[in-house]
Amino acid sequence: MVKNVIVEELGSEPESELDILLTNDAEIAELNEKYRKKEGPTDILSFEYGLNEAVIGDIMISLETIARQAEEYGNAFEEELGLMIVHGVLHILGYNHELNDEEASEMFERQQKYFDRFVKEG
């Protein structure tokens, strides 16, 4: 799924890595405080380093938060995790939903497209 989203966006597979850390609420809360100055756990943190770097980014996901969100939104755990991975990959590729409504709309449309294609449909 990760590779598929990257290839769709870039047109080819980069000669680089993307790290994904699956963690818990306690660890992601520490990272959220340290890097975003926000208290408490979050579902996902993405750190973009650049597409020409050996490691293009890091994605950290709290499995505890994903489990709660899956139940809240009526998704299977695997679907919610897949959605958050797609979300994180799009951030690594430069998309941002916090700048303005137009960019948010574009990011969430792409997120839904890739979720439907690579997670829902397999």
C-alpha positions, 0 to 999 in steps of 0.5 A: 500500500505504501509503495503504491501510493508513493508510485502513484504520486511520484510516477516511480519508486524512489531510491529511499526509505520511509520508516513507520513506527507502530507505538502506543499512546504513552510514547506518541504523547511524548513525541506529540508534546516534544515536536508539536507542543500538544498534550496527549496522544494523537493517532499519527505523527509524520516527519518529512525529510525530503524526497531526495534524502536516504530516508524521506520521512518517519511516520509514528502511529499509536495503535491504541488511538487507532483502535479507539478511532476504528470503534468510534468511526465504525471501521475495522481496525485494519481499515483505520490503520490503513487510512492513517498510513495513507494519511501519513504517506501523503504528509511525507509527500508534501500534502498538508491539511492544516494550511488552508481549505483548498489544500485540505480538500485536495489531500483528503480527496487523495486520501480517500481515493488511495484508501478506497483503492489500496485498503478497501479493495485490497 
